[in-house]
Amino acid sequence: MPRLVYRAAARRGIAEIAAYIERETQSRSAADTFIGSITDYCEHIATLSSMIGRPRPELGADYRSVTFGNYAIFLRYADETGPRSHLYIIHILHGARDLDAYFNDAPNDGEGA
């Protein structure tokens, strides 16, 4: 099973989603429940024996994406200590976002993945 690693941009995305849900619902519990569900889904992806997701070479080298509700999860498998030893969650964004604009403006976290 690959080691699951959340990049800084994905962690920021999760925090932004939680803040949005809490603001819109006035419920920290609703935000925590949703964030628990999306992180559980990422953990599930890491347990799968095959690579999943749509290839997204236009957004980054070896990027793939999967959906979770209204959100897109951008990920990348890496062969650091063996074949597909790591699964990087790179970004988590609402599906209505302008992805081209986001990826063109996204800060480089200095994290190489």
N, CA, C and O atoms as CSV, one atom per row, in Angstrom:
chain,resi,resn,atom,element,x,y,z
A,1,MET,N,N,0.844,-1.174,0.000
A,1,MET,CA,C,0.000,0.000,0.000
A,1,MET,C,C,0.894,1.244,0.000
A,1,MET,O,O,1.834,1.329,0.790
A,2,PRO,N,N,0.609,2.199,-0.873
A,2,PRO,CA,C,1.435,3.408,-0.915
A,2,PRO,C,C,1.314,4.236,0.363
A,2,PRO,O,O,0.283,4.234,1.035
A,3,ARG,N,N,2.381,4.928,0.671
A,3,ARG,CA,C,2.353,5.878,1.777
A,3,ARG,C,C,1.574,7.105,1.297
A,3,ARG,O,O,1.900,7.678,0.258
A,4,LEU,N,N,0.562,7.502,2.040
A,4,LEU,CA,C,-0.277,8.637,1.683
A,4,LEU,C,C,0.339,9.916,2.232
A,4,LEU,O,O,0.604,10.025,3.429
A,5,VAL,N,N,0.567,10.891,1.338
A,5,VAL,CA,C,1.180,12.157,1.730
A,5,VAL,C,C,0.339,13.298,1.186
A,5,VAL,O,O,0.073,13.366,-0.014
A,6,TYR,N,N,-0.078,14.191,2.067
A,6,TYR,CA,C,-0.802,15.390,1.645
A,6,TYR,C,C,0.189,16.529,1.459
A,6,TYR,O,O,0.908,16.886,2.392
A,7,ARG,N,N,0.230,17.096,0.271
A,7,ARG,CA,C,1.065,18.260,-0.001
A,7,ARG,C,C,0.449,19.490,0.659
A,7,ARG,O,O,-0.728,19.489,1.019
A,8,ALA,N,N,1.253,20.535,0.815
A,8,ALA,CA,C,0.794,21.756,1.486
A,8,ALA,C,C,-0.442,22.339,0.812
A,8,ALA,O,O,-1.359,22.797,1.495
A,9,ALA,N,N,-0.480,22.329,-0.513
A,9,ALA,CA,C,-1.643,22.877,-1.223
A,9,ALA,C,C,-2.907,22.078,-0.906
A,9,ALA,O,O,-3.984,22.660,-0.776
A,10,ALA,N,N,-2.794,20.772,-0.781
A,10,ALA,CA,C,-3.948,19.938,-0.425
A,10,ALA,C,C,-4.387,20.231,1.002
A,10,ALA,O,O,-5.584,20.316,1.277
A,11,ARG,N,N,-3.435,20.386,1.909
A,11,ARG,CA,C,-3.784,20.721,3.298
A,11,ARG,C,C,-4.483,22.077,3.365
A,11,ARG,O,O,-5.445,22.248,4.115
A,12,ARG,N,N,-3.993,23.050,2.573
A,12,ARG,CA,C,-4.670,24.360,2.513
A,12,ARG,C,C,-6.077,24.207,1.948
A,12,ARG,O,O,-7.018,24.817,2.454
A,13,GLY,N,N,-6.225,23.397,0.899
A,13,GLY,CA,C,-7.538,23.171,0.312
A,13,GLY,C,C,-8.506,22.578,1.314
A,13,GLY,O,O,-9.662,22.997,1.380
A,14,ILE,N,N,-8.055,21.612,2.091
A,14,ILE,CA,C,-8.895,20.996,3.116
A,14,ILE,C,C,-9.316,22.040,4.145
A,14,ILE,O,O,-10.481,22.082,4.541
A,15,ALA,N,N,-8.389,22.874,4.578
A,15,ALA,CA,C,-8.706,23.914,5.561
A,15,ALA,C,C,-9.714,24.919,4.984
A,15,ALA,O,O,-10.625,25.359,5.686
A,16,GLU,N,N,-9.551,25.276,3.720
A,16,GLU,CA,C,-10.480,26.211,3.077
A,16,GLU,C,C,-11.870,25.605,2.936
A,16,GLU,O,O,-12.872,26.287,3.149
A,17,ILE,N,N,-11.933,24.327,2.577
A,17,ILE,CA,C,-13.224,23.644,2.463
A,17,ILE,C,C,-13.910,23.597,3.825
A,17,ILE,O,O,-15.105,23.873,3.930
A,18,ALA,N,N,-13.161,23.251,4.860
A,18,ALA,CA,C,-13.732,23.193,6.213
A,18,ALA,C,C,-14.264,24.558,6.632
A,18,ALA,O,O,-15.361,24.657,7.182
A,19,ALA,N,N,-13.493,25.609,6.374
A,19,ALA,CA,C,-13.929,26.960,6.749
A,19,ALA,C,C,-15.195,27.352,5.994
A,19,ALA,O,O,-16.105,27.955,6.564
A,20,TYR,N,N,-15.248,27.010,4.722
A,20,TYR,CA,C,-16.422,27.327,3.910
A,20,TYR,C,C,-17.654,26.600,4.434
A,20,TYR,O,O,-18.704,27.213,4.629
A,21,ILE,N,N,-17.532,25.305,4.662
A,21,ILE,CA,C,-18.671,24.524,5.147
A,21,ILE,C,C,-19.136,25.048,6.499
A,21,ILE,O,O,-20.335,25.192,6.735
A,22,GLU,N,N,-18.191,25.331,7.379
A,22,GLU,CA,C,-18.556,25.847,8.703
A,22,GLU,C,C,-19.269,27.196,8.578
A,22,GLU,O,O,-20.263,27.439,9.263
A,23,ARG,N,N,-18.772,28.058,7.720
A,23,ARG,CA,C,-19.376,29.382,7.517
A,23,ARG,C,C,-20.786,29.253,6.940
A,23,ARG,O,O,-21.705,29.940,7.384
A,24,GLU,N,N,-20.956,28.369,5.948
A,24,GLU,CA,C,-22.256,28.234,5.287
A,24,GLU,C,C,-23.291,27.500,6.139
A,24,GLU,O,O,-24.481,27.808,6.064
A,25,THR,N,N,-22.862,26.562,6.922
A,25,THR,CA,C,-23.803,25.759,7.704
A,25,THR,C,C,-23.887,26.184,9.161
A,25,THR,O,O,-24.782,25.756,9.890
A,26,GLN,N,N,-22.949,27.029,9.583
A,26,GLN,CA,C,-22.859,27.426,10.993
A,26,GLN,C,C,-22.637,26.205,11.883
A,26,GLN,O,O,-23.090,26.153,13.026
A,27,SER,N,N,-21.924,25.221,11.320
A,27,SER,CA,C,-21.720,23.978,12.062
A,27,SER,C,C,-20.302,23.462,11.864
A,27,SER,O,O,-19.930,23.038,10.769
A,28,ARG,N,N,-19.530,23.502,12.917
A,28,ARG,CA,C,-18.188,22.920,12.863
A,28,ARG,C,C,-18.291,21.411,12.699
A,28,ARG,O,O,-17.439,20.794,12.059
A,29,SER,N,N,-19.322,20.821,13.270
A,29,SER,CA,C,-19.512,19.385,13.165
A,29,SER,C,C,-19.724,18.958,11.710
A,29,SER,O,O,-19.183,17.940,11.278
A,30,ALA,N,N,-20.511,19.732,10.951
A,30,ALA,CA,C,-20.730,19.417,9.535
A,30,ALA,C,C,-19.421,19.500,8.767
A,30,ALA,O,O,-19.142,18.657,7.914
A,31,ALA,N,N,-18.622,20.509,9.064
A,31,ALA,CA,C,-17.329,20.659,8.396
A,31,ALA,C,C,-16.424,19.479,8.731
A,31,ALA,O,O,-15.800,18.896,7.845
A,32,ASP,N,N,-16.357,19.134,10.007
A,32,ASP,CA,C,-15.505,18.014,10.428
A,32,ASP,C,C,-15.958,16.701,9.793
A,32,ASP,O,O,-15.125,15.884,9.400
A,33,THR,N,N,-17.264,16.493,9.689
A,33,THR,CA,C,-17.794,15.272,9.081
A,33,THR,C,C,-17.391,15.181,7.618
A,33,THR,O,O,-16.949,14.129,7.157
A,34,PHE,N,N,-17.542,16.291,6.879
A,34,PHE,CA,C,-17.178,16.269,5.467
A,34,PHE,C,C,-15.680,16.041,5.300
A,34,PHE,O,O,-15.268,15.231,4.469
A,35,ILE,N,N,-14.873,16.735,6.070
A,35,ILE,CA,C,-13.417,16.581,5.960
A,35,ILE,C,C,-13.022,15.152,6.319
A,35,ILE,O,O,-12.139,14.581,5.679
A,36,GLY,N,N,-13.652,14.573,7.317
A,36,GLY,CA,C,-13.395,13.170,7.647
A,36,GLY,C,C,-13.727,12.251,6.482
A,36,GLY,O,O,-12.997,11.299,6.207
A,37,SER,N,N,-14.822,12.534,5.804
A,37,SER,CA,C,-15.224,11.711,4.660
A,37,SER,C,C,-14.243,11.816,3.500
A,37,SER,O,O,-13.897,10.805,2.889
A,38,ILE,N,N,-13.796,13.015,3.194
A,38,ILE,CA,C,-12.889,13.180,2.053
A,38,ILE,C,C,-11.505,12.611,2.369
A,38,ILE,O,O,-10.852,12.054,1.486
A,39,THR,N,N,-11.055,12.742,3.606
A,39,THR,CA,C,-9.753,12.150,3.950
A,39,THR,C,C,-9.861,10.627,4.031
A,39,THR,O,O,-8.912,9.925,3.684
A,40,ASP,N,N,-11.001,10.110,4.484
A,40,ASP,CA,C,-11.211,8.659,4.452
A,40,ASP,C,C,-11.151,8.152,3.015
A,40,ASP,O,O,-10.589,7.089,2.750
A,41,TYR,N,N,-11.730,8.911,2.090
A,41,TYR,CA,C,-11.714,8.518,0.679
A,41,TYR,C,C,-10.274,8.490,0.157
A,41,TYR,O,O,-9.896,7.571,-0.570
A,42,CYS,N,N,-9.478,9.484,0.522
A,42,CYS,CA,C,-8.072,9.493,0.095
A,42,CYS,C,C,-7.341,8.282,0.657
A,42,CYS,O,O,-6.529,7.671,-0.037
A,43,GLU,N,N,-7.620,7.933,1.904
A,43,GLU,CA,C,-7.007,6.738,2.499
A,43,GLU,C,C,-7.450,5.483,1.751
A,43,GLU,O,O,-6.656,4.565,1.544
A,44,HIS,N,N,-8.711,5.445,1.349
A,44,HIS,CA,C,-9.212,4.310,0.574
A,44,HIS,C,C,-8.472,4.196,-0.758
A,44,HIS,O,O,-8.076,3.101,-1.160
A,45,ILE,N,N,-8.286,5.318,-1.438
A,45,ILE,CA,C,-7.564,5.315,-2.711
A,45,ILE,C,C,-6.186,4.675,-2.527
A,45,ILE,O,O,-5.742,3.889,-3.364
A,46,ALA,N,N,-5.523,5.015,-1.437
A,46,ALA,CA,C,-4.178,4.487,-1.181
A,46,ALA,C,C,-4.173,2.975,-0.990
A,46,ALA,O,O,-3.141,2.333,-1.185
A,47,THR,N,N,-5.309,2.398,-0.611
A,47,THR,CA,C,-5.345,0.949,-0.385
A,47,THR,C,C,-5.582,0.157,-1.665
A,47,THR,O,O,-5.399,-1.060,-1.679
A,48,LEU,N,N,-5.984,0.829,-2.736
A,48,LEU,CA,C,-6.305,0.124,-3.970
A,48,LEU,C,C,-5.052,-0.412,-4.646
A,48,LEU,O,O,-4.000,0.227,-4.632
A,49,SER,N,N,-5.179,-1.582,-5.232
A,49,SER,CA,C,-4.021,-2.213,-5.850
A,49,SER,C,C,-3.679,-1.633,-7.212
A,49,SER,O,O,-2.573,-1.836,-7.714
A,50,SER,N,N,-4.611,-0.919,-7.811
A,50,SER,CA,C,-4.332,-0.334,-9.120
A,50,SER,C,C,-4.394,1.186,-9.042
A,50,SER,O,O,-5.006,1.753,-8.137
A,51,MET,N,N,-3.754,1.827,-10.001
A,51,MET,CA,C,-3.796,3.277,-10.081
A,51,MET,C,C,-5.198,3.687,-10.518
A,51,MET,O,O,-5.788,3.075,-11.408
A,52,ILE,N,N,-5.715,4.713,-9.891
A,52,ILE,CA,C,-7.014,5.213,-10.318
A,52,ILE,C,C,-6.879,6.673,-10.701
A,52,ILE,O,O,-5.857,7.310,-10.447
A,53,GLY,N,N,-7.903,7.175,-11.299
A,53,GLY,CA,C,-7.949,8.579,-11.651
A,53,GLY,C,C,-7.677,8.818,-13.120
A,53,GLY,O,O,-7.014,8.031,-13.797
A,54,ARG,N,N,-8.200,9.908,-13.577
A,54,ARG,CA,C,-8.014,10.333,-14.963
A,54,ARG,C,C,-6.656,11.018,-15.100
A,54,ARG,O,O,-6.353,11.929,-14.330
A,55,PRO,N,N,-5.840,10.604,-16.052
A,55,PRO,CA,C,-4.556,11.292,-16.257
A,55,PRO,C,C,-4.801,12.765,-16.582
A,55,PRO,O,O,-5.701,13.093,-17.354
A,56,ARG,N,N,-3.998,13.651,-15.991
A,56,ARG,CA,C,-4.135,15.096,-16.206
A,56,ARG,C,C,-2.789,15.728,-16.555
A,56,ARG,O,O,-2.334,16.625,-15.846
A,57,PRO,N,N,-2.144,15.278,-17.630
A,57,PRO,CA,C,-0.817,15.798,-17.976
A,57,PRO,C,C,-0.819,17.297,-18.274
A,57,PRO,O,O,0.221,17.947,-18.177
A,58,GLU,N,N,-1.978,17.849,-18.637
A,58,GLU,CA,C,-2.044,19.273,-18.920
A,58,GLU,C,C,-1.894,20.126,-17.655
A,58,GLU,O,O,-1.645,21.329,-17.740
A,59,LEU,N,N,-2.047,19.496,-16.480
A,59,LEU,CA,C,-1.945,20.218,-15.219
A,59,LEU,C,C,-0.618,20.002,-14.506
A,59,LEU,O,O,-0.184,20.859,-13.737
A,60,GLY,N,N,0.019,18.886,-14.746
A,60,GLY,CA,C,1.295,18.598,-14.108
A,60,GLY,C,C,1.763,17.199,-14.467
A,60,GLY,O,O,0.965,16.325,-14.807
A,61,ALA,N,N,3.057,17.007,-14.384
A,61,ALA,CA,C,3.640,15.706,-14.714
A,61,ALA,C,C,3.073,14.623,-13.805
A,61,ALA,O,O,3.128,14.735,-12.580
A,62,ASP,N,N,2.528,13.578,-14.416
A,62,ASP,CA,C,1.983,12.414,-13.715
A,62,ASP,C,C,0.763,12.717,-12.855
A,62,ASP,O,O,0.371,11.882,-12.041
A,63,TYR,N,N,0.156,13.885,-13.012
A,63,TYR,CA,C,-1.048,14.212,-12.251
A,63,TYR,C,C,-2.207,13.350,-12.729
A,63,TYR,O,O,-2.315,13.007,-13.907
A,64,ARG,N,N,-3.074,13.010,-11.771
A,64,ARG,CA,C,-4.310,12.301,-12.049
A,64,ARG,C,C,-5.383,12.992,-11.210
A,64,ARG,O,O,-5.071,13.704,-10.256
A,65,SER,N,N,-6.642,12.777,-11.569
A,65,SER,CA,C,-7.706,13.365,-10.753
A,65,SER,C,C,-8.843,12.368,-10.577
A,65,SER,O,O,-9.121,11.552,-11.455
A,66,VAL,N,N,-9.487,12.456,-9.428
A,66,VAL,CA,C,-10.687,11.707,-9.112
A,66,VAL,C,C,-11.663,12.705,-8.499
A,66,VAL,O,O,-11.267,13.771,-8.028
A,67,THR,N,N,-12.927,12.349,-8.511
A,67,THR,CA,C,-13.909,13.235,-7.904
A,67,THR,C,C,-14.421,12.655,-6.598
A,67,THR,O,O,-14.440,11.443,-6.384
A,68,PHE,N,N,-14.828,13.556,-5.752
A,68,PHE,CA,C,-15.478,13.212,-4.494
A,68,PHE,C,C,-16.581,14.250,-4.300
A,68,PHE,O,O,-16.317,15.381,-3.891
A,69,GLY,N,N,-17.803,13.856,-4.593
A,69,GLY,CA,C,-18.895,14.830,-4.561
A,69,GLY,C,C,-18.626,15.943,-5.554
A,69,GLY,O,O,-18.386,15.682,-6.733
A,70,ASN,N,N,-18.662,17.171,-5.092
A,70,ASN,CA,C,-18.416,18.336,-5.944
A,70,ASN,C,C,-16.942,18.720,-6.004
A,70,ASN,O,O,-16.602,19.771,-6.547
A,71,TYR,N,N,-16.081,17.902,-5.465
A,71,TYR,CA,C,-14.663,18.236,-5.372
A,71,TYR,C,C,-13.812,17.357,-6.277
A,71,TYR,O,O,-14.147,16.203,-6.548
A,72,ALA,N,N,-12.722,17.918,-6.730
A,72,ALA,CA,C,-11.735,17.172,-7.516
A,72,ALA,C,C,-10.493,17.000,-6.652
A,72,ALA,O,O,-9.993,17.957,-6.061
A,73,ILE,N,N,-10.016,15.788,-6.590
A,73,ILE,CA,C,-8.793,15.467,-5.849
A,73,ILE,C,C,-7.713,15.199,-6.888
A,73,ILE,O,O,-7.861,14.320,-7.737
A,74,PHE,N,N,-6.635,15.957,-6.816
A,74,PHE,CA,C,-5.517,15.790,-7.741
A,74,PHE,C,C,-4.422,15.050,-7.004
A,74,PHE,O,O,-4.033,15.421,-5.896
A,75,LEU,N,N,-3.929,13.991,-7.640
A,75,LEU,CA,C,-2.976,13.107,-6.975
A,75,LEU,C,C,-1.880,12.683,-7.938
A,75,LEU,O,O,-1.967,12.874,-9.151
A,76,ARG,N,N,-0.859,12.109,-7.353
A,76,ARG,CA,C,0.253,11.595,-8.153
A,76,ARG,C,C,0.865,10.416,-7.408
A,76,ARG,O,O,1.160,10.490,-6.215
A,77,TYR,N,N,1.045,9.329,-8.146
A,77,TYR,CA,C,1.760,8.170,-7.603
A,77,TYR,C,C,3.249,8.380,-7.844
A,77,TYR,O,O,3.647,8.936,-8.867
A,78,ALA,N,N,4.069,7.933,-6.897
A,78,ALA,CA,C,5.515,8.073,-7.050
A,78,ALA,C,C,6.204,6.771,-6.671
A,78,ALA,O,O,5.739,6.030,-5.805
A,79,ASP,N,N,7.323,6.510,-7.340
A,79,ASP,CA,C,8.125,5.300,-7.109
A,79,ASP,C,C,9.373,5.669,-6.322
A,79,ASP,O,O,10.484,5.567,-6.841
A,80,GLU,N,N,9.204,6.091,-5.090
A,80,GLU,CA,C,10.351,6.561,-4.310
A,80,GLU,C,C,11.148,5.433,-3.667
A,80,GLU,O,O,12.377,5.425,-3.733
A,81,THR,N,N,10.459,4.488,-3.050
A,81,THR,CA,C,11.158,3.376,-2.403
A,81,THR,C,C,10.731,2.037,-2.996
A,81,THR,O,O,11.057,0.977,-2.462
A,82,GLY,N,N,10.007,2.100,-4.093
A,82,GLY,CA,C,9.508,0.920,-4.787
A,82,GLY,C,C,8.395,1.363,-5.710
A,82,GLY,O,O,8.007,2.531,-5.696
A,83,PRO,N,N,7.879,0.455,-6.505
A,83,PRO,CA,C,6.795,0.816,-7.421
A,83,PRO,C,C,5.579,1.364,-6.664
A,83,PRO,O,O,5.062,0.719,-5.751
A,84,ARG,N,N,5.142,2.537,-7.049
A,84,ARG,CA,C,3.993,3.216,-6.429
A,84,ARG,C,C,4.068,3.194,-4.906
A,84,ARG,O,O,3.087,2.880,-4.233
A,85,SER,N,N,5.223,3.524,-4.377
A,85,SER,CA,C,5.412,3.498,-2.930
A,85,SER,C,C,4.745,4.668,-2.223
A,85,SER,O,O,4.485,4.604,-1.021
A,86,HIS,N,N,4.467,5.737,-2.963
A,86,HIS,CA,C,3.861,6.928,-2.375
A,86,HIS,C,C,2.672,7.384,-3.214
A,86,HIS,O,O,2.679,7.278,-4.440
A,87,LEU,N,N,1.663,7.888,-2.531
A,87,LEU,CA,C,0.532,8.533,-3.190
A,87,LEU,C,C,0.451,9.937,-2.627
A,87,LEU,O,O,0.161,10.134,-1.447
A,88,TYR,N,N,0.710,10.909,-3.486
A,88,TYR,CA,C,0.659,12.305,-3.085
A,88,TYR,C,C,-0.694,12.889,-3.430
A,88,TYR,O,O,-1.135,12.822,-4.577
A,89,ILE,N,N,-1.349,13.460,-2.438
A,89,ILE,CA,C,-2.551,14.249,-2.675
A,89,ILE,C,C,-2.043,15.676,-2.854
A,89,ILE,O,O,-1.531,16.290,-1.919
A,90,ILE,N,N,-2.192,16.185,-4.061
A,90,ILE,CA,C,-1.565,17.453,-4.415
A,90,ILE,C,C,-2.488,18.636,-4.177
A,90,ILE,O,O,-2.088,19.637,-3.583
A,91,HIS,N,N,-3.727,18.516,-4.644
A,91,HIS,CA,C,-4.710,19.589,-4.491
A,91,HIS,C,C,-6.079,18.965,-4.283
A,91,HIS,O,O,-6.356,17.870,-4.775
A,92,ILE,N,N,-6.933,19.668,-3.553
A,92,ILE,CA,C,-8.337,19.319,-3.443
A,92,ILE,C,C,-9.100,20.611,-3.691
A,92,ILE,O,O,-8.991,21.570,-2.927
A,93,LEU,N,N,-9.880,20.621,-4.777
A,93,LEU,CA,C,-10.551,21.846,-5.213
A,93,LEU,C,C,-12.012,21.584,-5.536
A,93,LEU,O,O,-12.387,20.477,-5.922
A,94,HIS,N,N,-12.824,22.607,-5.375
A,94,HIS,CA,C,-14.219,22.508,-5.796
A,94,HIS,C,C,-14.257,22.400,-7.311
A,94,HIS,O,O,-13.497,23.079,-8.002
A,95,GLY,N,N,-15.123,21.561,-7.828
A,95,GLY,CA,C,-15.205,21.307,-9.263
A,95,GLY,C,C,-15.600,22.511,-10.095
A,95,GLY,O,O,-15.378,22.516,-11.306
A,96,ALA,N,N,-16.181,23.536,-9.477
A,96,ALA,CA,C,-16.577,24.734,-10.227
A,96,ALA,C,C,-15.414,25.709,-10.420
A,96,ALA,O,O,-15.554,26.699,-11.137
A,97,ARG,N,N,-14.287,25.444,-9.798
A,97,ARG,CA,C,-13.126,26.331,-9.944
A,97,ARG,C,C,-12.614,26.300,-11.369
A,97,ARG,O,O,-12.753,25.298,-12.071
A,98,ASP,N,N,-12.024,27.400,-11.788
A,98,ASP,CA,C,-11.345,27.470,-13.087
A,98,ASP,C,C,-9.985,26.796,-12.891
A,98,ASP,O,O,-9.048,27.408,-12.377
A,99,LEU,N,N,-9.888,25.546,-13.302
A,99,LEU,CA,C,-8.677,24.765,-13.028
A,99,LEU,C,C,-7.458,25.326,-13.740
A,99,LEU,O,O,-6.374,25.369,-13.158
A,100,ASP,N,N,-7.610,25.756,-14.982
A,100,ASP,CA,C,-6.472,26.321,-15.701
A,100,ASP,C,C,-5.926,27.530,-14.964
A,100,ASP,O,O,-4.713,27.651,-14.787
A,101,ALA,N,N,-6.798,28.420,-14.535
A,101,ALA,CA,C,-6.352,29.609,-13.805
A,101,ALA,C,C,-5.701,29.214,-12.485
A,101,ALA,O,O,-4.662,29.761,-12.116
A,102,TYR,N,N,-6.308,28.264,-11.771
A,102,TYR,CA,C,-5.747,27.837,-10.496
A,102,TYR,C,C,-4.343,27.268,-10.670
A,102,TYR,O,O,-3.415,27.664,-9.965
A,103,PHE,N,N,-4.193,26.345,-11.606
A,103,PHE,CA,C,-2.893,25.699,-11.776
A,103,PHE,C,C,-1.844,26.656,-12.337
A,103,PHE,O,O,-0.654,26.483,-12.077
A,104,ASN,N,N,-2.263,27.650,-13.091
A,104,ASN,CA,C,-1.310,28.649,-13.577
A,104,ASN,C,C,-0.867,29.583,-12.461
A,104,ASN,O,O,0.259,30.081,-12.475
A,105,ASP,N,N,-1.763,29.824,-11.481
A,105,ASP,CA,C,-1.466,30.755,-10.396
A,105,ASP,C,C,-1.050,30.066,-9.107
A,105,ASP,O,O,-0.621,30.733,-8.166
A,106,ALA,N,N,-1.168,28.743,-9.045
A,106,ALA,CA,C,-0.900,28.018,-7.795
A,106,ALA,C,C,0.538,28.213,-7.355
A,106,ALA,O,O,1.463,28.123,-8.163
A,107,PRO,N,N,0.721,28.482,-6.068
A,107,PRO,CA,C,2.080,28.631,-5.558
A,107,PRO,C,C,2.839,27.315,-5.622
A,107,PRO,O,O,2.270,26.241,-5.424
A,108,ASN,N,N,4.104,27.413,-5.896
A,108,ASN,CA,C,4.956,26.230,-5.859
A,108,ASN,C,C,5.333,26.029,-4.398
A,108,ASN,O,O,5.991,26.880,-3.799
A,109,ASP,N,N,4.925,24.928,-3.838
A,109,ASP,CA,C,5.179,24.662,-2.420
A,109,ASP,C,C,6.599,24.184,-2.177
A,109,ASP,O,O,6.965,23.866,-1.046
A,110,GLY,N,N,7.394,24.133,-3.224
A,110,GLY,CA,C,8.755,23.637,-3.053
A,110,GLY,C,C,8.773,22.181,-2.690
A,110,GLY,O,O,9.727,21.699,-2.079
A,111,GLU,N,N,7.706,21.458,-3.066
A,111,GLU,CA,C,7.596,20.074,-2.656
A,111,GLU,C,C,7.749,19.104,-3.797
A,111,GLU,O,O,7.555,17.905,-3.599
A,112,GLY,N,N,8.080,19.555,-4.952
A,112,GLY,CA,C,8.452,18.676,-6.044
A,112,GLY,C,C,7.429,17.691,-6.545
A,112,GLY,O,O,7.701,17.001,-7.528
A,113,ALA,N,N,6.291,17.582,-5.944
A,113,ALA,CA,C,5.278,16.645,-6.425
A,113,ALA,C,C,4.046,17.416,-6.666
A,113,ALA,O,O,3.035,16.850,-7.080
